[in-house]
Amino acid sequence: LIKYTPETHPDWEALQSAFSKINSVVADINEAQRQAEGLQRILDLQKMIDGIDSLVSPGRNYVKEGELTTYKSAKSKSGEKRHVFFFTDLILLTIKRGEKRFEHKLSVDLDSCVLVVI
């Protein structure tokens, strides 16, 4: 409708205003949906990881997960497989215990970490 309404039309400004408000509402809905999906993912992970009481925390968002191999020392030839979960304020190292089961091994609270660049 906006595309075919000339700028000189008396309703043009009202159409622009309505379009802007609709876009704002859509953005708010999309953000709420994204947050709800993120919370659901955290709740699902909480059920899948043995040894964790609660992963839900204010401001915490799920970021990513993947496989990691850890080595005891630089000379170690064989590493230990870990499944790592990254959140905005936390890193969880787990051991995979099945298709969708994990055992908690280590939590790293990022609020208490210091990054040193060498």
N, CA and C of each residue as an Amber inpcrd file, in Angstrom:
protein
   354
   0.8270000  -1.1820000   0.0000000   0.0000000   0.0000000   0.0000000
   0.8780000   1.2550000   0.0000000   1.9300000   1.2470000   0.8440000
   2.8430000   2.3970000   0.8940000   3.5390000   2.5840000  -0.4530000
   3.9000000   1.4800000  -1.0400000   4.6110000   1.5280000  -2.3180000
   3.8020000   2.2610000  -3.3950000   2.4920000   2.1330000  -3.3490000
   1.6320000   2.7120000  -4.3890000   0.9360000   4.0100000  -3.9420000
   1.2880000   4.4890000  -2.7630000   0.6980000   5.7480000  -2.2800000
   1.6980000   6.8810000  -2.4900000   1.3330000   7.8840000  -3.2460000
   2.2590000   9.0040000  -3.4650000   2.4740000   9.8010000  -2.1720000
   3.6590000  10.4060000  -2.0470000   3.9910000  11.1700000  -0.8480000
   3.0700000  12.3700000  -0.6510000   2.4270000  12.7920000  -1.6870000
   1.5190000  13.9380000  -1.6000000   0.1250000  13.5470000  -1.1180000
  -0.1540000  12.2580000  -1.0300000  -1.4660000  11.7800000  -0.5870000
  -1.6550000  12.1280000   0.8930000  -2.8560000  12.5370000   1.2960000
  -3.0930000  12.9210000   2.6960000  -2.8760000  11.7780000   3.7020000
  -2.9680000  10.5290000   3.2710000  -2.7870000   9.3940000   4.1740000
  -1.3450000   8.8850000   4.2180000  -0.4710000   9.4890000   3.4390000
   0.8980000   8.9650000   3.3200000   1.6150000   8.9490000   4.6780000
   1.5540000  10.0330000   5.4340000   2.2330000  10.0820000   6.7390000
   1.6320000   9.0820000   7.7170000   0.3340000   8.9520000   7.7090000
  -0.3160000   7.9800000   8.5920000   0.1050000   6.5520000   8.2250000
   0.2210000   6.2690000   6.9440000   0.6780000   4.9450000   6.4910000
   2.1200000   4.6910000   6.9420000   2.9720000   5.6890000   6.8240000
   4.3620000   5.5470000   7.2590000   4.4290000   5.2790000   8.7620000
   3.6390000   6.0210000   9.5180000   3.6120000   5.8490000  10.9660000
   3.1140000   4.4520000  11.3460000   2.0540000   4.0170000  10.7080000
   1.5060000   2.6790000  10.9720000   2.5200000   1.5990000  10.6190000
   3.1950000   1.7740000   9.5000000   4.2140000   0.8100000   9.0530000
   5.3390000   0.7230000  10.0890000   5.7800000   1.8570000  10.5840000
   6.8450000   1.9020000  11.5830000   6.4190000   1.2050000  12.8760000
   5.1950000   1.4620000  13.3150000   4.6940000   0.8440000  14.5430000
   4.5510000  -0.6600000  14.3930000   4.0680000  -1.0970000  13.2370000
   3.9240000  -2.5340000  12.9790000   5.2900000  -3.2090000  13.0000000
   6.2810000  -2.5850000  12.3710000   7.6410000  -3.1570000  12.3670000
   8.2000000  -3.2490000  13.7780000   7.9150000  -2.2540000  14.6030000
   8.3880000  -2.2660000  15.9890000   7.7390000  -3.4160000  16.7650000
   6.4450000  -3.6190000  16.6020000   5.7360000  -4.7060000  17.2800000
   6.2590000  -6.0600000  16.8100000   6.4770000  -6.1950000  15.5130000
   7.0070000  -7.4560000  14.9720000   8.3940000  -7.7480000  15.5480000
   9.2420000  -6.7270000  15.6470000  10.5800000  -6.9020000  16.2240000
  10.4850000  -7.3360000  17.6870000   9.5740000  -6.7350000  18.4460000
   9.3810000  -7.1180000  19.8470000   8.9090000  -8.5620000  19.9700000
   7.9870000  -8.9560000  19.1240000   7.4810000 -10.3390000  19.1390000
   8.5910000 -11.3150000  18.7840000   9.3780000 -10.9930000  17.7690000
  10.4830000 -11.8680000  17.3720000  11.5080000 -12.0160000  18.4910000
  11.8080000 -10.9150000  19.1740000  12.7590000 -10.9680000  20.2820000
  12.2140000 -11.8100000  21.4300000  10.9450000 -11.6560000  21.7630000
  10.3310000 -12.4620000  22.8190000  10.3430000 -13.9490000  22.4470000
  10.0890000 -14.2460000  21.1910000  10.1220000 -15.6320000  20.7110000
  11.5360000 -16.2050000  20.8190000  12.5270000 -15.4050000  20.4370000
  13.9300000 -15.8480000  20.5130000  14.3160000 -16.1330000  21.9710000
  13.9090000 -15.2610000  22.8790000  14.2160000 -15.4630000  24.2970000
  13.5140000 -16.6990000  24.8510000  12.2770000 -16.9220000  24.4610000
  11.5430000 -18.1000000  24.9190000  12.1980000 -19.3830000  24.4080000
  12.6300000 -19.3720000  23.1490000  13.3060000 -20.5470000  22.5880000
  14.6380000 -20.7980000  23.2930000  15.3540000 -19.7200000  23.6230000
  16.6190000 -19.8640000  24.3440000  16.4120000 -20.4400000  25.7350000
  15.3930000 -19.9740000  26.4400000  15.0850000 -20.5050000  27.7580000
  14.6870000 -21.9710000  27.6690000  13.9070000 -22.3280000  26.6540000
  13.5070000 -23.7270000  26.4760000  14.7220000 -24.6070000  26.2160000
  15.6870000 -24.1070000  25.4440000  16.9150000 -24.8740000  25.1720000
  17.6850000 -25.0960000  26.4670000  17.7710000 -24.0700000  27.3110000
  18.4630000 -24.2180000  28.5930000  17.7430000 -25.2280000  29.4750000
  16.4190000 -25.1900000  29.5180000  15.6510000 -26.1610000  30.3070000
  15.8470000 -27.5820000  29.7810000  15.8850000 -27.7320000  28.4530000
  16.1240000 -29.0550000  27.8570000  17.5110000 -29.5730000  28.2380000
  18.5190000 -28.7160000  28.1700000  19.8810000 -29.1200000  28.5320000
  19.9620000 -29.5000000  30.0060000  19.2670000 -28.7700000  30.8440000
  19.2530000 -29.0520000  32.2760000  18.7850000 -30.4740000  32.5450000
  17.8130000 -30.9500000  31.7760000  17.3100000 -32.3190000  31.9270000
  18.2950000 -33.3540000  31.3830000  19.1200000 -32.9550000  30.4270000
  20.0210000 -33.8950000  29.7600000  21.3670000 -34.0630000  30.4730000
  21.7270000 -33.1030000  31.3430000  23.0430000 -33.1220000  31.9840000
  22.9100000 -33.5750000  33.4330000  23.4500000 -34.7560000  33.7310000
  23.4510000 -35.2840000  35.0940000  24.4840000 -34.5270000  35.9260000
  24.1130000 -34.1870000  37.1620000  25.0430000 -33.5030000  38.0620000
  24.8900000 -31.9950000  38.0610000  23.8810000 -31.4950000  37.3450000
  23.5930000 -30.0490000  37.3160000  22.2200000 -29.8440000  37.9480000
  22.1560000 -28.9650000  38.9250000  20.8670000 -28.6810000  39.5530000
  20.0260000 -27.7520000  38.6970000  20.5940000 -26.5820000  38.3840000
  19.8440000 -25.6080000  37.5950000  20.7730000 -24.8240000  36.6880000
  20.3890000 -24.7330000  35.4370000  21.1370000 -23.9090000  34.4830000
  20.4730000 -22.5550000  34.2750000  19.2520000 -22.4140000  34.7660000
  18.5210000 -21.1680000  34.5650000  19.0970000 -20.1020000  35.4950000
  19.4520000 -18.9640000  34.9020000  20.0060000 -17.8530000  35.6630000
  19.6630000 -16.5590000  34.9290000  19.3700000 -15.4940000  35.6610000
  19.0250000 -14.2310000  34.9900000  20.1270000 -13.7840000  34.0270000
  19.7370000 -13.4560000  32.8340000  20.6850000 -12.9730000  31.8340000
  21.4590000 -14.0550000  31.0970000  21.3010000 -15.3080000  31.4970000
  22.0430000 -16.3970000  30.8460000  21.3610000 -16.7930000  29.5540000
  22.1620000 -16.8990000  28.5020000  21.6780000 -17.3660000  27.2040000
  22.5870000 -18.4710000  26.6950000  21.9960000 -19.4410000  26.0410000
  22.7400000 -20.5080000  25.3710000  23.4110000 -19.9080000  24.1420000
  24.6880000 -20.2500000  23.9260000  25.4270000 -19.7260000  22.7780000
  25.7370000 -20.8280000  21.7770000  26.4130000 -21.8820000  22.2410000
  26.8870000 -22.9150000  21.3110000  27.3340000 -24.1380000  22.0950000
  27.4870000 -25.2420000  21.3870000  28.0380000 -26.4570000  21.9840000
  28.8370000 -27.2080000  20.9440000  29.7080000 -28.1070000  21.4210000
  30.4900000 -28.8930000  20.4840000  31.4180000 -29.8560000  21.2010000
  32.1280000 -30.6310000  20.4090000  33.0750000 -31.6150000  20.9400000
  34.4310000 -30.9580000  21.1660000  35.1190000 -31.4350000  22.2080000
  36.4140000 -30.9000000  22.5910000  37.2700000 -32.0670000  23.0570000
  38.5460000 -32.0330000  22.7310000  39.4740000 -33.0480000  23.2240000
  40.4400000 -32.3680000  24.1780000  40.5370000 -32.8850000  25.4060000
  41.4460000 -32.3200000  26.3980000  42.6350000 -33.2520000  26.5870000
  43.7860000 -32.6610000  26.8640000  45.0230000 -33.4120000  27.0830000
  45.5680000 -33.0580000  28.4570000  46.0950000 -34.0600000  29.1730000
  46.6280000 -33.8390000  30.5200000  47.8640000 -32.9350000  30.4840000
  48.6890000 -33.0950000  29.4360000  49.8820000 -32.2630000  29.3010000
  50.2060000 -32.1330000  27.8110000  51.1700000 -31.2980000  27.4940000
  51.5650000 -31.0880000  26.0970000  52.1580000 -32.3540000  25.4920000
  52.6590000 -33.2580000  26.3260000  53.2810000 -34.4990000  25.8400000
  52.2870000 -35.6480000  25.7010000  51.0730000 -35.4590000  26.1840000
  50.0630000 -36.5160000  26.1090000  49.7540000 -36.8520000  24.6580000
  49.6680000 -38.1470000  24.3800000  49.3610000 -38.5820000  23.0200000
  47.8800000 -38.8460000  22.8210000  47.2030000 -39.2040000  23.8800000
  45.7740000 -39.4620000  23.7440000  44.9990000 -38.4770000  24.6240000
  43.9660000 -37.9620000  24.0470000  43.1560000 -36.9860000  24.7660000
  41.8450000 -37.5800000  25.2350000  41.1650000 -36.8310000  26.0620000
  39.8590000 -37.2360000  26.5580000  38.7930000 -36.3930000  25.8680000
  37.7950000 -37.0690000  25.3310000  36.6990000 -36.3730000  24.6430000
  35.7710000 -35.7440000  25.6650000  35.4040000 -34.5050000  25.4070000
  34.4350000 -33.7860000  26.2310000  33.4250000 -33.1130000  25.3140000
  32.2330000 -32.9460000  25.8330000  31.2290000 -32.1610000  25.1150000
  31.0970000 -30.8690000  25.9060000  31.2910000 -29.7450000  25.2340000
  31.3040000 -28.4550000  25.9130000  30.0830000 -27.6330000  25.5130000
  29.5020000 -26.9510000  26.4940000  28.3570000 -26.0760000  26.2800000
  28.7760000 -24.6610000  26.6550000  28.5420000 -23.7250000  25.7590000
  28.8780000 -22.3240000  26.0110000  27.5950000 -21.5280000  26.2470000
  27.6140000 -20.7610000  27.3270000  26.5460000 -19.8270000  27.6500000
  27.1820000 -18.4440000  27.7630000  26.3710000 -17.4210000  27.8730000
  26.9160000 -16.0670000  27.9390000  27.7760000 -15.8350000  29.1760000
  27.5490000 -16.5960000  30.2520000  28.2940000 -16.3850000  31.4930000
  28.9110000 -17.6600000  32.0530000  28.8810000 -18.7540000  31.2940000
  29.2760000 -20.0530000  31.8280000  29.7540000 -20.9740000  30.7100000
  30.7630000 -21.7960000  31.0400000  31.1920000 -22.8760000  30.1480000
  31.0470000 -24.1730000  30.9400000  30.3810000 -25.1580000  30.3510000
  30.2080000 -26.4720000  30.9830000  30.9570000 -27.5260000  30.1800000
  31.8050000 -28.2890000  30.8720000  32.4480000 -29.4410000  30.2540000
  31.7470000 -30.6900000  30.7550000  31.3720000 -31.5480000  29.8170000
  30.6490000 -32.7620000  30.1680000  31.2570000 -33.9480000  29.4300000
  30.8520000 -35.1280000  29.8350000  31.1740000 -36.3550000  29.1170000
  29.8710000 -36.8680000  28.5280000  29.9110000 -37.2260000  27.2710000
  28.7140000 -37.7530000  26.6140000  28.4560000 -39.1660000  27.1220000
  27.2210000 -39.4070000  27.5650000  26.8410000 -40.7030000  28.1300000
  25.7180000 -41.3630000  27.3480000  25.5670000 -41.0370000  26.1190000
  24.4950000 -41.5830000  25.3020000  24.1230000 -40.5700000  24.2440000
  23.0660000 -40.8630000  23.5310000  22.6430000 -39.9800000  22.4400000
  22.3500000 -38.5690000  22.9330000  21.5940000 -38.4690000  24.0300000
  21.2240000 -37.1510000  24.5440000  21.4040000 -37.0770000  26.0550000
  22.4360000 -37.7220000  26.5670000  22.7310000 -37.7020000  28.0070000
  24.1810000 -37.2810000  28.1920000  24.4070000 -36.4810000  29.2320000
  25.7440000 -35.9830000  29.5210000  25.9830000 -36.0350000  31.0190000
  27.2530000 -36.1850000  31.4040000  27.6420000 -36.1400000  32.8110000
  28.4840000 -34.8930000  33.0230000  28.0880000 -34.0740000  33.9700000
  28.7920000 -32.8330000  34.2680000  30.1740000 -33.1270000  34.8390000
  31.2040000 -32.4730000  34.3050000  32.5590000 -32.6410000  34.8170000
  33.1250000 -31.3500000  35.3960000  32.8600000 -30.2130000  34.7320000
  33.4560000 -28.9540000  35.1740000  32.6050000 -27.7780000  34.7230000
  32.4440000 -26.8080000  35.6210000  31.7770000 -25.5460000  35.2950000
  32.8000000 -24.4290000  35.4170000  32.8180000 -23.5420000  34.4330000
  33.6960000 -22.3800000  34.4780000  32.8050000 -21.1490000  34.4260000
  32.7480000 -20.4400000  35.5610000  31.9570000 -19.2190000  35.6630000
  32.7570000 -18.0890000  35.0280000  32.2730000 -17.5500000  33.9260000
  33.0260000 -16.5360000  33.1910000  33.1300000 -15.2150000  33.9410000
  32.2470000 -14.9810000  34.9180000  32.3380000 -13.7540000  35.7110000
  33.6060000 -13.7260000  36.5590000  34.1440000 -14.8950000  36.8840000
  35.3350000 -14.9570000  37.7290000  36.6000000 -15.2170000  36.9130000
  36.5190000 -15.1610000  35.5870000  37.6680000 -15.4090000  34.7270000
  38.3380000 -14.1150000  34.3020000  39.6210000 -14.2180000  34.0290000
  40.3850000 -13.1030000  33.4920000  41.0570000 -13.5890000  32.2160000
  40.8950000 -12.8510000  31.1470000  41.5130000 -13.2060000  29.8720000
  42.8700000 -12.5210000  29.7870000  43.9200000 -13.3210000  29.5850000
  45.2770000 -12.7910000  29.4760000  45.7640000 -13.0850000  28.0610000
  46.1000000 -12.0400000  27.3270000  46.6060000 -12.1920000  25.9800000
  48.1310000 -12.1670000  26.0480000  48.7650000 -13.2410000  25.5340000
  50.2350000 -13.2980000  25.5540000  50.8100000 -13.3110000  24.1640000
